[in-house]
Amino acid sequence: MFNSLHASAPYNNILRAAVDILLDSGINLRVHHIPGEENVIADALSRFQNHTATAVLPSLKVSVFQPPRWPLGATKKMIPVAGPSRQPTREPWTLERLVHERAIALGSALSESSHSSYSSALKSYLAFCKSHCRPVEPTEDTLSFYIVYMCRHINPSSVQSYLSGICSQLEPYYPLIRQTRNSPLVSKTLTGCKKLYGKPVARKAPLSISDLHKVVCAYESSDNLEDLLFLTQLLCGFFGLMRLSELCWPDKKSLQDWRRVVLRHTVTWYDGGFTFLLPGHKADSFWEGNKIMFQKRNDAVDPIQAIGRWKSDAFKVYIRKNPVLLHALVLGRSLAPATGPGPT
């Protein structure tokens, strides 16, 4: 159509937009057709057969092209500017600086521990593709075959976590991978493998107040600093609902992050309790921090009843339906009345 300047109605807008660009740029364009047998890569890409193109040229990188809206029929609109900008004049960056700064931002989107787990999942997927002679492109067939294969070797719940890491790592190269991951074929394959090879969840017995009393009685009179630090971590973690990563310093240097460390100058003591600032945690995506407060209670009010604002003993029905609390009841573990500190 470029040689004849004649096209059917659906392609007229594209042709006119291309001609406008050629005229404005002073480009002389000539289009010559090459048979698909002599131009295998271009022929495969035009038919969306990316795996065929990458098989011919393994170093080929395929990116998604989003054409401008106005050649497809959208009207051009000028953005009105209402007066001068209040922003100060800033020095523009070079393209290399922009790419560098963007790379740093993308690298900080995930924590080091999550990135390490996702990288492990990606290595597992790449090893599967290599050993089974399949293209790396995450098609529905490849992902479903990967699920079936891995579920015979590890827990299907772990495979589900692997898929999240694979999607996160391959999304820059295959933007539609999450859509493929959520396709009926992949989702139903994973569901079927869970039913066939799923294993019961093994939960550890939860800590009770009685357990804490035993630990306090064993270490409260100790002169060893390590014992007192362990006791402090245990009580703060239990009553403050804190994670292990928020209480300990990892041995692996790549996982050590000072932004997650509770600093001593943030600890504030007051009559009957204390507070400190938790600078960052897994659920704090904006690094705003949270203040953890501990207040001594001398009453025997059940914390579940107080937090849920239950006016009667109906909250005990909730306890019997909650899997974690029910697990403690089944094992016959006594829950002594709380007399120590608790979260507020």
N, C-alpha and C positions, 0 to 999 in steps of 0.2 A: 504493500500500500504506500510505502515511502517513495517508490519510483513513479507510480501512477498518480499519487496524491488523491486517491479515491478509496474510500472504505465504507463498510456497512455502518448503519446508524449507531450501534453500541460503541464503535471505535472512532467515530468522528471527532469527539472531544479530545481524545488522546492524540490523534493525528494533528489536529489544529494546534494543540499546546506544544507538541514537538516542533512543528514548523515555526511557531513564534520564537522558540528558543534558538533555532538554527538561524533565523533571520537576524535576531538581535545580536547573536554572537558571531555572525559572519562565517558560519561553518558550511562547507559544501559536503553533503552526505550522499553516499552511494551505497545501496544495499545489494549484496549478492547472496544468493541462496546456496548453501552447501548441504548436500544430502546427509541424512542422519548417520549413514554407515561410515562416512568419512569424518564426521564430527560427533563422536560418541558422547563426549561429556556434555556439550551444549544440548544435544538431543535428549539426554537423560534428565538434565535440569529442567528443560521445558516441559517434561512430562511428570515432574515432581518425583523422579526416581533418584533421590539423593544417594541411596546406598550403591546404585550402579555407578554413579559418577565417582564416588569416593573409592570404589573398588578399582577403577581404572587409574585414578590419581590419588593415592592415600594421603598426600599432603594437602589436598584441596580442603578449604574451609568454606562452608556454605552458610551464609547469613540471610536473614529475612529482610526483604526489601519492601518498604511501605511507600507506595507512590504518593505524591502530593494530591490533595483532595481536589484542587481546582481543575486539573486536567480531566478528572472524572465527572465534571459537571457542576462542581461547587462554585459558587460565586466568590470573586475576590473581594475582600473587605479590608478597608484601611482601619487601623486601630487609632482612634482619636486620642490625642494627647492634650490633656486639660492643664495647660500652664507648665512652667518650668519644674524640673524635678528638684526635690529637696536633698537628694542624695549627693554627697560630695563626689568630685571627679576622682576616679580611681585609675591607677595604671593598669592597662590590660595585660593579661598573661599570654605567654606563648602557648601553642598547642601542646608542646612537650610538658609544660608546667601543668596545664589543665589535665592531661592524661595522668601525670604523676600524682596530682592531688586526688583525682577521682579513684585511682588505684588504692591509695591509702584509706580513703573513706570506705570503699568496698571491702577492704581487708579488715576493717574495724567493725563491720556489720555483725559479724559472728564472734563470739568469744573463742579463745584458743582451744578450750576443751571441746566445744561444739564443732569447731573446724577440724580438730583431730579425729573426732568420731565420724564426721561426714567424709573425710578423706579415706578412712578405713572402709566405709561402705562403697565409695567409688572404686577403690582398688579391687574389692570383691566383684563388682560388676564388670570391670575391665578384664579381670582374670577369667570370668565366665565367658565373655564374648570371645576372648582369644582362644580358650580351650575348645569352644564349640564352633569356631570359625564363623562367627556371626558379626555383622557390622556393629559399630559402636552406637549408631543412631538408635535412640530409645523408641522403637516402634512398639505397638501393642503386642505383637508376637514376641519380640525380644524380652520385654518386661514380664510377660506372662510365663515364658519359658524360664526366665531367671527365678521367678517366684516358685515355680514347681520344683526346680532343681535345688534351691537353697532350703526350702521347707522340709526336704528329706534329710537335711544335715543339721539344721539349727531350728530353734523355736520359731514358729510363724510370726509371733509377736515381734521378734527381733528383725525378721525380714521386713515387716511393716516400717520399722524405724530405719532400716537400711534404705528403703525406697525414698524416705524423706531426705536423707543425706544425698542420695544419687540425684534427686531433682534439684536440690540446692546447688550441687557442684556442676551439673550439666546445663542448667537453665541459661547461662550466658551464651552457650553454643547452640542449644536447641530450645528456643523460647516456648515452644508448645509442649514441653515435656510434662508439665503438670496436667494439662488437658489429657494427654495420653495416659498419665498415671491414674486419672479418675475415670477413664473409659470403662464401659460395662465389662469388657473382656478381662481387663487387669483387675478390677475390683472384685468380680465374681471368682476369679482364679484365686485371689488371696483369701476370700471368704471360704471357699471350698477347702483350701489347704489348712485353714484354721480348724475346720470341723474334722478333717481327716488326721492331722498330725499335731493338733494343739495339745498342750500340756497344762495341767492344773496350776494355778498360781500358788506359789509357795511363799507365804508371808511369815515373817519372824514375829514372835510374840511381842506385843507392844509393851512398853514400859508402863508401870503403874506407880501410884504414889507410894505404895509399900516398898517397891524396889528402890525408889529414891531415898526413903527413910533408911534403908539398909546401907546405902552408899554413904549417906551423910554421917551415920553413926560410925562407919569404918574409917573415914578420912577427916572428920572435922577437927580432931585433936592432933593431926599429923603436923610435924614441923617441916616436912618435905615440900618444897615449892611446886614440884611437878604434881604431887597429889592434890594440892589446893587448886592448881590451875585446872586439873581434870575435873574436880568437883564443881568449880565455877562454870566451866564449859558445859557440863552435863545439865546443871540446873538452869542456866541461861538458855540453852538450846531447847530444853523441855518446855519451860514456861513461856519462853519468847517465840516458840514455834519456828525456830531457826533451822536452816539446813546445815549439813556437815561442812559444806564448802564455805559457809559464812563464819565458821568457828575455827577452822584449821588453816594452816599455811601449807600448800602443796609442796611435796618434795621435788617434783619435776619443775625445773626452772621456767620452762615455756608456759606453764600454767599459773605461775605466780603473778598476781596483779595487785598492785598497791591500792588501786581504786576500790577494792573490796575489803580492805583491812579496816577494822574499827579502831580509831585512834583514841589514845588515852585522854586527850584534852576535850573530847566530846562527852566524856562521862560526867554526869551531874548527880550528886547525892542530895537527897532531901529527906525530910522526916518520914520514915516508913517506906522508903523505896529509892530507886535510882533510875536514870535514863542514860542512853547513849545513842549515837547516830550510826545507823547502818548505811554506809555511803552508797552501796550498790548491791543488787542481788539479781537473781535470774529473771524475776518478773518486772524489774525496774528497767524498762527499755530506754528511758530518758535520763538515767543516772541522777535522779532527783534526791534519792536517799529517803530513808524512813527513820523516824525516831522510835526506838523500842523502849517501852516503859514497864517497870516492875514495881508493883505496889503490894505491900504486906497486907494479908487478910487474916483477921482473927475470927471470922465467922465460919460456919460450916455450910454455907450456901453452895449448892452444886454449880460449878462454872457453866455447865451446859444449860442448866435451867436459867441462869442469869443472863448469859449471852443471847439465848433464844427468846428471852422474855416470856417464859412459860409461867402461867399463873397456877398451874396444878402439877400433878405428877404425870401428866400426859407425855412429858418429854422422855419418860422411860420407854415408851413405845418406840420412839426414834432410836434410842440406844440399841434396842433389840433388832432393829432393821439395818443399822449401820454395820458394814462388814468388819471394820477394824475393831469396833467396840464389841461386836458380837463374838469375834474371835477370842477376845479376852474373857468373856463370860463363859464360852464353851470350855475353855481350859481351866475354869474355876479359879481365876486369879482375883483376889480380893482387892477392891478399890477403897482404900482408907479415906476418911474425910480429909480434905485439903486444908492444911494449916499453914503452909509455906507461902512463898510469894507466887503471884499469878499475873498473867497479862491483863492489861486494862485497855 
